[in-house]
Amino acid sequence: MSDALALHGIDKSFDGFRALDGAHFAARWGEVHALLGENGAGKSSLMNIAAGLYAPEAGTLLVDDNPVRLAGPRDAARHRIGMVHQHFKLVAPFTVAENILLGLPPPGEFDAAQGYGARLAAVRAAVAAQAQALGFAIDPGQRIERLSVAEQQRVEILKVLLAGARILILDEPTAVLTDAEAARLLHTVRALARQGAAVVLVTHKMADVQAFADRVTVMRAGRTVATLEPRAASEAELVRLTVGDTAQAEAPRAATPAGAAASAAASAAASAASAAASAASAAVCPVRLAVRGLRSAGAGQPALDGATLEVRAGEIYGLAGVGGNGQGELAQAIMGLLPLAEGALELEGFGDLRAASPEQRRALGIAAIPADRYGLALAGDLSVAENFGIGQVHDSRYGSAAWLDRRRMEAAAQEAVKAFDVLGVRSIRQKAALLSGGNAQKLVIAREFSRLGGQPRLVLAHSPSRGLDVRASAQVHARLRAARAAGAAVLLISEDLDEVLALADRVGVIVRGRIVAEFAAPARRQDVGQAMVATH
Ligand SMILES: Nc1ncnc2c1ncn2[C@@H]1O[C@H](COP(=O)(O)OP(=O)(O)OP(=O)(O)O)[C@@H](O)[C@H]1O
């Protein structure tokens, strides 16, 4: 079978940093081809070149074995290449059909004569038909802002398919989905390949690669290291190819001496953590965070509808649930970003948090890692150092709000970048938006764990390892365990059930804005899974 998409000898630099160095990749018609690699390995950059977003400095791109030059995404669409990005590109107040119409090529003379209303009606019908063919329950007239993350992703997929894509690039599509949603998506992807499409699946999830990909290409530091059939390889082998060698794959490793020290400290603290955890269950620790009967304000069905839970000092409370059941709203309520109609929110030693501003809450010892890292945690246009310093200005670490000691802030940021293994930082003054997805997340984590003298009282972590590679995920998990060992209360909200089961001392399940079940660890996967869907 011929290659649908091939990239040969691709070079790409950003500000003198070589992100791609002779990279190559080829996907055939009718196959699901996974692309694996550590955070910052160059996967998104390579696929952005295939999607016409970046121009390579060297190398060739072939579609159907013919060399092509792409001047932009529209050109890629003409060659039937479509990409669904890690961060969706939908207009929230617009409907599904309006968004899809926006993604279609400008109308030809005939279509333009039809007028907007008629074209929108045609798109609505096409969306409904395509959604039905794929088994997606999507209402073309629904506004994007009312859809869950999984539904928005389906809209993105419909958008590229309706624009005619037969080479479909999905950048970490399962990172935002629950087990069941991810399985459904991956089966859809397989069905598309069976119908002849070429599907590129950029992912960190080895199990998905082994279960759903026909072939896998592994990248490391801008280069292609191997292409193989994943079913013939063990998971350990794939991990080894990804990170370099087995020792590195098994233990969270650090690329720098400072990082090594940080990793060692984190894992030492992590082993102390299990002892602390059992101590915590024996001697009951005080309730650090009490959430009682929270109900969000606003018209219609409230996103939080009587949510009640307690997180104790020295424990990790894992909140599981199907995405879109109020998890984001709960995190925002704790951070002080969501208007509440009813309920109480109390922090041990302070009392009612509801009148406290987001800054006050941070100063009280709340470290927050929100799921929407670009929306709520980082300012993409600000530098890495400024993003690190945000929120620390008020505690006078770097002078005062009126007079900022930039040099001190930059030195601290530089140190944290090393200690937390944030890769791809050429200069501490570069824009945060230029970091790869995983490294942007590591920057948020570095900031949150560096504030408050490194001793947060409450860690709010929503999908903290989303988009992180194996090694980085292990590092984040070690940090959460270390925080628990140091006496912090950790509220881990995650749609990744494996993550919740691996870390939590107690597991709660949220359905429609309410905690419907709680389990002590070790919780059984089936029981938690059942509670997640029972009343959904
Ligand atoms: N527009 C850009 N400007 C500057 N640097 C960039 C840009 N895009 C990517 N990079 C850099 O190129 C390198 C590769 O990033 P890329 O996003 O391709 O990695 P990735 O393998 O997709 O990582 P992740 O798994 O974290 O998403 C990183 O060091 C990143 O900081």
The ligand as an SDF file (V2000), in Angstrom:
LIG
                    3D

 31 33  0  0  0  0  0  0  0  0999 V2000
    6.3330   28.0020   17.8530 N   0  0  0  0  0  0  0  0  0  0  0  0
    7.3950   27.6370   18.5610 C   0  0  0  0  0  0  0  0  0  0  0  0
    8.3340   28.5330   18.9110 N   0  0  0  0  0  0  0  0  0  0  0  0
    9.4260   28.1840   19.6390 C   0  0  0  0  0  0  0  0  0  0  0  0
    9.6840   26.9360   20.0360 N   0  0  0  0  0  0  0  0  0  0  0  0
    8.7880   25.9860   19.7140 C   0  0  0  0  0  0  0  0  0  0  0  0
    7.5960   26.2720   18.9680 C   0  0  0  0  0  0  0  0  0  0  0  0
    6.9110   25.1180   18.7970 N   0  0  0  0  0  0  0  0  0  0  0  0
    7.6160   24.1520   19.4090 C   0  0  0  0  0  0  0  0  0  0  0  0
    8.7500   24.6700   19.9470 N   0  0  0  0  0  0  0  0  0  0  0  0
    9.7980   23.9420   20.6690 C   0  0  0  0  0  0  0  0  0  0  0  0
   10.1410   22.8000   19.9190 O   0  0  0  0  0  0  0  0  0  0  0  0
   10.3850   21.6890   20.7610 C   0  0  0  0  0  0  0  0  0  0  0  0
    9.4950   20.5280   20.3330 C   0  0  0  0  0  0  0  0  0  0  0  0
    8.1610   20.8420   20.7210 O   0  0  0  0  0  0  0  0  0  0  0  0
    6.9080   19.9590   20.2980 P   0  0  0  0  0  0  0  0  0  0  0  0
    5.6920   20.6980   20.7530 O   0  0  0  0  0  0  0  0  0  0  0  0
    7.0110   19.6130   18.8640 O   0  0  0  0  0  0  0  0  0  0  0  0
    7.1530   18.6660   21.1930 O   0  0  0  0  0  0  0  0  0  0  0  0
    6.1830   17.4430   21.4830 P   0  0  0  0  0  0  0  0  0  0  0  0
    6.9720   16.2100   21.2370 O   0  0  0  0  0  0  0  0  0  0  0  0
    4.9120   17.6000   20.7220 O   0  0  0  0  0  0  0  0  0  0  0  0
    5.9410   17.6330   23.0460 O   0  0  0  0  0  0  0  0  0  0  0  0
    4.6380   17.3770   24.0070 P   0  0  0  0  0  0  0  0  0  0  0  0
    4.5150   15.9100   24.1690 O   0  0  0  0  0  0  0  0  0  0  0  0
    5.0480   18.0440   25.2910 O   0  0  0  0  0  0  0  0  0  0  0  0
    3.4630   18.0450   23.3520 O   0  0  0  0  0  0  0  0  0  0  0  0
   10.1030   22.1430   22.1830 C   0  0  0  0  0  0  0  0  0  0  0  0
   11.3480   22.4270   22.7930 O   0  0  0  0  0  0  0  0  0  0  0  0
    9.2940   23.4190   22.0200 C   0  0  0  0  0  0  0  0  0  0  0  0
    9.5690   24.3170   23.0650 O   0  0  0  0  0  0  0  0  0  0  0  0
  1  2  1  0
  2  3  1  0
  2  7  2  0
  3  4  2  0
  4  5  1  0
  5  6  2  0
  6  7  1  0
  6 10  1  0
  7  8  1  0
  8  9  2  0
  9 10  1  0
 10 11  1  0
 11 12  1  0
 11 30  1  0
 12 13  1  0
 13 14  1  0
 13 28  1  0
 14 15  1  0
 15 16  1  0
 16 17  2  0
 16 18  1  0
 16 19  1  0
 19 20  1  0
 20 21  2  0
 20 22  1  0
 20 23  1  0
 23 24  1  0
 24 25  2  0
 24 26  1  0
 24 27  1  0
 28 29  1  0
 28 30  1  0
 30 31  1  0
M  END
$$$$
